């Protein structure tokens, strides 16, 4: 799972033969204190990786589409379930 791009860049992971899941910190890390706008989340794409705390306008690391990117994961933790569910519902498309 590629979420921290400071040490091993996603393009390097792919070129070294790894299959990866995009769990980019921004905008996919969705604890309540780190809210991203729906527009930012929906503008994101599977081949874009951004560091923690990146601004919406930051390009991050973009890689060429490849089947080695197996999918994505929205990471949500650090909160009680009763807080987590409404937080996630606000970020998912109906």
GINOR-V679991 format. One record per residue. NEAR is the number of other C-alpha atoms within 12 Angstrom. Layout:
# GINOR-V679991
near->NEAR
near->NEAR
This chain:
# GINOR-V679991
near->26
near->38
near->31
near->26
near->26
near->17
near->12
near->20
near->27
near->38
near->28
near->21
near->24
near->26
near->17
near->13
near->14
near->20
near->21
near->31
near->28
near->39
near->33
near->39
near->35
near->41
near->42
near->42
near->33
near->35
near->27
near->26
near->15
near->22
near->24
near->29
near->21
near->21
near->16
near->21
near->28
near->17
near->18
near->30
near->27
near->33
near->30
near->35
near->41
near->36
near->30
near->23
near->22
near->23
near->19
near->24
near->14
near->18
near->20
near->29
near->29
near->25
near->25
near->18
near->16
near->21
near->16
near->26
near->30
near->19
near->21
near->26
near->24
near->26
near->27
near->28
near->20
near->15
near->17
near->13
near->14
near->13
near->18
near->20
near->18
near->17
near->26
near->28
near->16
near->20
near->27
near->18
near->10
near->7
